[in-house]
């Protein structure tokens, strides 16, 4: 079995441009993209003010955008027409920016409604007239519910497009925070900032070590002889309806009982000295977060020193902690990770994303990738009767405008 191929950028760009022209009847004024992400290590640490080490991936959401024209003449001044292609099976809706609120029926549209509402509000508070009419058509190849941040990619792509068309020059960190808040308010998922920030600030060839309290980041290069293989189990979970928010509440309660602002404030030694102050369940949750933060710091050092063996061991330890202490793995994820870890050339593997389904990530010698995929995918399929999708990726640039000839704007 060959690796799942990333869809050519020109194909996705052509799809959204063609759909925009066909539906709205004029040429778009801009084309924008925002990538998904894979987190190499540092899971459920971002909302605990901790450290994460993600990278933007080559899979992305593409948005063709216009301010109105052609057949849209005479429409309401602040109307948004939204056309979602590959991510949502051709859904379409229209709504006003005035009094914009979550739509309980078309929940898919809330990932666009939220960023537009907050961007419009932010613009007006800053003395800008705000947004006007918008036509948006988007498509993407970031799998939904796979733990690769398809929702953040939509949010960041839509916000980047609207800000670009209306001349709102927001710093990257502010744009990411706006999209994070939009997800809180419009979808009910109390996510940390990692997903939106890496989609905004990703760098080609680099992972980013992000401090989720100071909101600063440092580039960490991936060694050229290594490949990142994303292993999609095909098992999906609903994030807002899962135990994600419950885990966040548990961490906040553990921090309160230990009298710290966040679990980030505890080093492993101090935590273990005080662990007995917590009831058993909160102790397990907090132990994962505290030690995961330390693993992230060690992992960044290992990558910079080209110490792939240590980095891989830390990935393996992270998965065991997420499975045994944080309780967010699944049978499918555990199987995928174990199959990956057993292959020659694989230095480490772990679940990635919020958990309960979705993807694992493995660090594999580049020369061993073909044999890795050829062995892991059929083995997983035999044991689960589910066809996985495995694909090789590299760190990609963050969100931005794209020239119609395919170059970054």
C-alpha positions as CSV (number, residue, x, y, z in Angstrom):
1,X,0.0,0.0,0.0
2,X,1.4,3.4,-1.0
3,X,1.2,6.5,1.3
4,X,-1.9,8.5,0.9
5,X,-1.0,11.3,-1.5
6,X,-1.5,14.9,-0.5
7,X,-3.8,16.5,-3.0
8,X,-1.9,18.9,-5.3
9,X,-2.3,22.5,-4.2
10,X,-3.2,23.6,-7.7
11,X,-6.1,21.1,-7.7
12,X,-7.6,22.5,-4.5
13,X,-7.0,26.1,-5.7
14,X,-8.7,25.3,-9.0
15,X,-11.7,23.7,-7.2
16,X,-12.4,26.7,-5.0
17,X,-11.8,29.3,-7.8
18,X,-14.0,27.4,-10.2
19,X,-16.8,27.0,-7.6
20,X,-16.6,30.7,-6.6
21,X,-17.0,31.8,-10.2
22,X,-19.8,29.4,-10.9
23,X,-21.8,30.2,-7.8
24,X,-21.2,33.9,-7.4
25,X,-20.7,35.0,-11.0
26,X,-17.5,37.1,-10.7
27,X,-13.8,36.8,-10.2
28,X,-12.7,36.5,-6.6
29,X,-10.4,39.2,-5.2
30,X,-8.2,36.9,-3.3
31,X,-7.1,33.3,-2.7
32,X,-6.0,32.2,0.7
33,X,-4.8,29.0,2.5
34,X,-4.3,27.9,6.1
35,X,-2.7,24.5,7.0
36,X,-3.7,21.8,9.4
37,X,-1.2,20.6,11.9
38,X,0.2,17.6,13.5
39,X,1.5,17.8,17.1
40,X,4.8,15.9,17.4
41,X,4.7,16.0,21.2
42,X,2.9,18.0,24.0
43,X,-0.7,16.8,24.2
44,X,-3.3,18.5,26.4
45,X,-0.6,20.9,27.7
46,X,-1.6,24.0,25.8
47,X,-4.7,24.9,27.9
48,X,-2.5,24.3,31.0
49,X,-0.2,27.2,30.0
50,X,2.4,24.6,29.0
51,X,4.7,23.7,26.0
52,X,3.9,22.1,22.7
53,X,5.9,21.1,19.6
54,X,3.6,21.1,16.6
55,X,4.3,21.6,12.9
56,X,2.0,22.8,10.1
57,X,1.3,20.1,7.5
58,X,1.0,20.2,3.8
59,X,-2.8,19.6,4.0
60,X,-4.7,22.8,4.1
61,X,-8.0,24.7,3.7
62,X,-8.2,27.0,0.6
63,X,-10.6,30.0,0.4
64,X,-11.5,32.0,-2.6
65,X,-13.0,35.3,-1.4
66,X,-14.6,38.4,-2.8
67,X,-16.4,41.5,-1.5
68,X,-19.3,41.2,-3.9
69,X,-20.0,42.0,-7.5
70,X,-21.6,40.6,-10.6
71,X,-24.7,38.8,-9.7
72,X,-24.4,39.9,-6.1
73,X,-25.2,43.6,-6.9
74,X,-28.1,44.9,-4.9
75,X,-27.7,42.4,-2.1
76,X,-27.6,43.5,1.6
77,X,-24.5,45.5,2.5
78,X,-23.2,43.1,5.2
79,X,-24.3,39.8,3.9
80,X,-22.0,36.8,3.8
81,X,-22.5,34.0,1.3
82,X,-20.6,30.8,2.3
83,X,-20.0,27.8,0.1
84,X,-18.2,24.8,1.7
85,X,-17.0,22.2,-0.8
86,X,-14.9,19.2,0.1
87,X,-14.9,19.6,3.8
88,X,-18.7,19.7,4.1
89,X,-20.1,18.0,1.0
90,X,-21.2,21.1,-0.8
91,X,-23.1,22.9,2.0
92,X,-24.1,26.5,1.5
93,X,-25.6,29.3,3.6
94,X,-26.0,33.0,3.8
95,X,-26.2,35.3,6.8
96,X,-25.8,38.9,8.0
97,X,-22.9,40.1,10.0
98,X,-25.3,42.1,12.1
99,X,-26.1,40.3,15.3
100,X,-24.2,37.3,14.2
101,X,-24.6,34.2,16.5
102,X,-24.0,30.5,16.3
103,X,-26.3,28.5,14.0
104,X,-27.6,25.4,15.8
105,X,-28.8,23.9,12.5
106,X,-25.8,24.5,10.3
107,X,-23.1,23.8,12.8
108,X,-20.5,23.5,10.1
109,X,-20.9,27.2,9.4
110,X,-20.0,28.2,12.9
111,X,-16.3,27.7,12.1
112,X,-16.7,30.6,9.7
113,X,-19.4,32.6,11.6
114,X,-17.3,32.8,14.7
115,X,-14.1,34.3,13.2
116,X,-16.1,36.7,11.0
117,X,-18.2,38.0,14.0
118,X,-15.1,38.6,16.2
119,X,-13.1,40.1,13.4
120,X,-15.9,42.5,12.6
121,X,-16.3,43.4,16.2
122,X,-12.6,43.9,16.7
123,X,-12.4,46.1,13.6
124,X,-15.2,48.4,14.8
125,X,-13.8,48.7,18.3
126,X,-10.5,49.9,16.6
127,X,-12.3,52.6,14.6
128,X,-12.5,50.7,11.4
129,X,-15.9,50.5,9.6
130,X,-15.8,46.7,9.9
131,X,-16.5,44.1,7.4
132,X,-18.9,44.5,4.5
133,X,-20.4,41.9,2.2
134,X,-18.4,38.7,1.6
135,X,-18.5,35.8,-0.7
136,X,-16.4,32.8,0.4
137,X,-15.9,29.4,-1.2
138,X,-13.6,26.9,0.6
139,X,-12.3,23.4,0.2
140,X,-9.6,21.5,2.0
141,X,-7.9,18.1,2.4
142,X,-7.4,18.2,6.2
143,X,-9.4,15.2,7.4
144,X,-12.3,16.1,9.7
145,X,-12.1,14.7,13.2
146,X,-8.7,13.2,12.7
147,X,-6.8,15.3,15.2
148,X,-5.2,17.4,12.5
149,X,-7.1,20.6,13.3
150,X,-9.4,20.9,10.4
151,X,-11.5,23.3,12.4
152,X,-8.6,25.6,13.2
153,X,-7.6,25.5,9.5
154,X,-11.1,26.7,8.5
155,X,-11.2,29.4,11.1
156,X,-7.8,30.8,10.2
157,X,-8.4,30.6,6.5
158,X,-11.7,32.5,6.7
159,X,-10.2,35.1,9.1
160,X,-7.1,35.6,7.0
161,X,-9.3,36.0,3.9
162,X,-11.7,38.5,5.5
163,X,-8.9,40.5,7.1
164,X,-7.0,40.6,3.8
165,X,-10.0,41.8,1.7
166,X,-10.9,44.5,4.2
167,X,-7.4,45.7,5.0
168,X,-7.3,44.6,8.7
169,X,-3.6,44.0,9.4
170,X,-3.7,41.9,12.5
171,X,-0.5,40.5,14.0
172,X,-0.4,36.7,13.8
173,X,-0.8,36.1,17.5
174,X,-3.9,38.3,17.6
175,X,-5.4,36.5,14.7
176,X,-4.8,33.2,16.3
177,X,-6.3,34.3,19.6
178,X,-9.4,35.7,17.8
179,X,-9.9,32.3,16.1
180,X,-9.4,30.5,19.4
181,X,-12.0,32.7,21.0
182,X,-14.4,32.1,18.1
183,X,-14.2,28.3,18.6
184,X,-14.9,28.8,22.3
185,X,-17.9,31.0,21.7
186,X,-19.4,29.5,18.5
187,X,-18.7,25.8,18.8
188,X,-18.4,25.2,22.6
189,X,-15.0,23.6,22.4
190,X,-12.6,25.2,25.0
191,X,-9.5,24.6,23.0
192,X,-6.1,25.9,23.7
193,X,-4.3,28.2,21.3
194,X,-1.9,25.7,19.7
195,X,-4.0,24.7,16.7
196,X,-4.8,28.3,15.6
197,X,-1.3,29.5,16.3
198,X,0.6,26.9,14.4
199,X,-1.8,27.4,11.4
200,X,-1.0,31.1,11.5
201,X,2.8,30.9,12.3
202,X,4.0,27.6,10.8
203,X,7.3,27.6,9.0
204,X,8.5,25.4,6.2
205,X,11.0,22.7,7.4
206,X,10.5,23.6,11.0
207,X,8.5,22.5,14.0
208,X,7.7,25.2,16.5
209,X,8.3,25.0,20.3
210,X,5.5,27.1,21.6
211,X,5.2,28.5,25.1
212,X,1.5,28.6,25.7
213,X,1.7,31.1,28.5
214,X,4.0,33.7,27.1
215,X,2.8,32.9,23.5
216,X,6.3,32.9,22.2
217,X,7.8,30.3,19.9
218,X,11.1,29.1,18.6
219,X,11.8,27.2,15.4
220,X,13.1,23.6,15.8
221,X,14.4,22.1,12.6
222,X,13.5,18.5,11.7
223,X,16.6,16.4,10.8
224,X,16.6,15.9,7.0
225,X,16.9,12.2,7.2
226,X,13.6,11.8,9.1
227,X,10.1,11.8,7.8
228,X,6.8,12.4,9.7
229,X,4.2,9.8,8.9
230,X,0.6,10.6,9.9
231,X,-1.4,7.5,10.5
232,X,-5.1,8.1,10.3
233,X,-7.1,5.3,12.0
234,X,-10.3,6.3,10.3
235,X,-12.0,6.5,13.7
236,X,-13.7,9.8,14.3
237,X,-14.8,11.6,17.4
238,X,-16.9,14.7,18.1
239,X,-14.6,17.1,20.0
240,X,-17.2,19.3,21.6
241,X,-19.2,16.3,22.7
242,X,-16.2,14.3,23.9
243,X,-14.4,14.3,27.3
244,X,-12.2,17.2,26.1
245,X,-13.9,19.9,28.2
246,X,-14.1,17.5,31.1
247,X,-10.3,17.0,31.1
248,X,-9.7,20.7,31.0
249,X,-12.0,21.2,34.1
250,X,-10.1,18.4,35.9
251,X,-6.8,20.1,35.2
252,X,-8.1,23.5,36.5
253,X,-9.4,21.8,39.7
254,X,-6.0,20.1,40.2
255,X,-4.2,23.4,39.8
256,X,-6.6,25.0,42.3
257,X,-6.0,22.3,44.9
258,X,-2.3,22.7,44.5
259,X,-2.5,26.5,44.7
260,X,-0.8,27.2,41.4
261,X,-2.1,29.3,38.5
262,X,-1.8,26.4,36.1
263,X,-0.2,22.9,36.1
264,X,2.6,24.5,34.0
265,X,3.9,25.9,37.2
266,X,4.9,22.5,38.6
267,X,8.1,20.7,37.8
268,X,8.0,16.9,38.0
269,X,9.9,16.7,41.3
270,X,7.7,19.3,43.0
271,X,4.5,17.6,41.7
272,X,5.5,14.2,42.9
273,X,6.2,15.6,46.4
274,X,2.7,17.0,46.5
275,X,0.8,14.4,44.4
276,X,-0.8,12.9,47.5
277,X,-2.8,16.1,48.0
278,X,-4.9,15.2,45.0
279,X,-7.6,12.5,44.7
280,X,-6.6,9.6,42.5
281,X,-8.3,10.7,39.2
282,X,-7.0,14.3,39.4
283,X,-3.6,13.0,40.3
284,X,-3.4,11.0,37.1
285,X,-4.6,13.8,35.0
286,X,-2.1,16.3,36.5
287,X,0.8,13.8,36.4
288,X,0.4,13.5,32.7
289,X,0.4,17.2,32.1
290,X,3.4,18.0,34.4
291,X,5.6,15.2,32.9
292,X,4.4,15.9,29.3
293,X,5.6,19.5,29.7
294,X,9.1,18.2,30.7
295,X,9.0,15.7,27.7
296,X,8.4,18.6,25.3
297,X,11.3,20.6,26.6
298,X,13.6,17.5,26.4
299,X,12.2,16.7,22.9
300,X,13.2,20.1,21.5
301,X,16.7,19.7,22.9
302,X,16.9,16.2,21.3
303,X,15.9,17.4,17.9
304,X,18.4,20.3,18.0
305,X,21.1,17.8,18.9
306,X,20.0,15.3,16.2
307,X,19.3,12.8,19.0
308,X,16.5,10.9,17.2
309,X,16.6,8.0,19.6
310,X,15.8,10.2,22.6
311,X,13.1,12.0,20.7
312,X,11.5,8.8,19.7
313,X,11.6,7.4,23.2
314,X,9.9,10.6,24.4
315,X,7.1,10.1,21.8
316,X,6.6,6.6,23.1
317,X,6.4,7.8,26.7
318,X,3.9,10.5,25.7
319,X,1.6,7.9,24.2
320,X,1.7,5.7,27.3
321,X,0.9,8.7,29.5
322,X,-2.0,9.8,27.3
323,X,-3.3,6.2,27.4
324,X,-2.8,5.3,31.1
325,X,-3.0,8.6,32.9
326,X,-5.0,11.0,30.8
327,X,-7.4,8.4,29.4
328,X,-7.8,9.8,25.9
329,X,-6.5,7.1,23.7
330,X,-8.5,4.3,22.1
331,X,-8.2,0.7,20.9
332,X,-7.6,1.8,17.4
333,X,-5.0,4.4,18.4
334,X,-3.2,2.0,20.6
335,X,-3.1,-0.6,17.8
336,X,-1.8,1.9,15.3
337,X,0.9,3.1,17.7
338,X,2.1,-0.4,18.5
339,X,2.2,-1.4,14.9
340,X,4.2,1.7,14.1
341,X,6.6,1.2,17.0
342,X,7.4,-2.4,15.9
343,X,8.6,-1.4,12.5
344,X,12.3,-1.0,11.6
345,X,13.2,2.6,11.1
346,X,10.5,3.9,13.3
347,X,12.0,5.8,16.2
348,X,8.8,6.6,18.1
349,X,5.0,6.9,17.7
350,X,2.1,8.4,19.7
351,X,-1.5,9.4,19.3
352,X,-1.8,13.1,18.3
353,X,-4.7,15.5,18.8
354,X,-7.4,15.5,21.4
355,X,-7.7,11.7,21.3
356,X,-10.6,9.2,21.4
357,X,-9.9,8.6,17.7
358,X,-8.2,10.2,14.8
359,X,-4.4,10.0,14.1
360,X,-1.2,8.7,15.4
361,X,2.1,10.3,14.3
362,X,5.4,8.4,13.8
363,X,9.0,9.6,13.2
364,X,10.5,7.3,10.6
365,X,13.8,7.1,8.8
366,X,13.1,8.6,5.3
367,X,14.7,5.6,3.6
368,X,12.4,3.2,5.6
369,X,9.1,5.1,4.9
370,X,7.9,2.9,2.0
371,X,8.4,-0.3,3.9
372,X,6.8,1.2,7.0
373,X,3.6,2.1,5.1
374,X,3.5,-1.2,3.3
375,X,3.6,-3.1,6.5
376,X,1.6,-0.9,9.0
377,X,-1.5,-0.1,6.8
378,X,-2.4,-3.8,5.9
379,X,-1.7,-5.0,9.4
380,X,-4.1,-2.4,10.8
381,X,-6.7,-3.2,8.2
382,X,-6.5,-6.9,8.9
383,X,-7.1,-6.4,12.6
384,X,-9.8,-3.8,12.5
385,X,-11.5,-4.3,9.1
386,X,-11.0,-0.5,8.7
387,X,-8.8,1.0,6.0
388,X,-6.4,3.5,7.4
389,X,-4.8,6.4,5.5
390,X,-1.1,6.9,6.0
391,X,0.7,9.8,4.5
392,X,4.1,11.3,4.7
393,X,4.3,15.1,5.4
394,X,6.8,17.8,6.0
395,X,6.6,21.1,7.9
396,X,4.7,23.6,5.8
397,X,4.3,27.4,5.9
398,X,1.5,29.1,7.9
399,X,-1.6,30.9,6.6
400,X,-1.5,33.6,3.9
401,X,-2.6,34.9,0.6
402,X,-1.7,32.9,-2.4
403,X,-1.1,34.4,-5.9
404,X,-3.4,32.9,-8.5
405,X,-0.3,31.4,-10.1
406,X,0.3,29.4,-6.9
407,X,2.9,31.5,-5.2
408,X,2.7,32.8,-1.7
409,X,1.5,36.4,-1.4
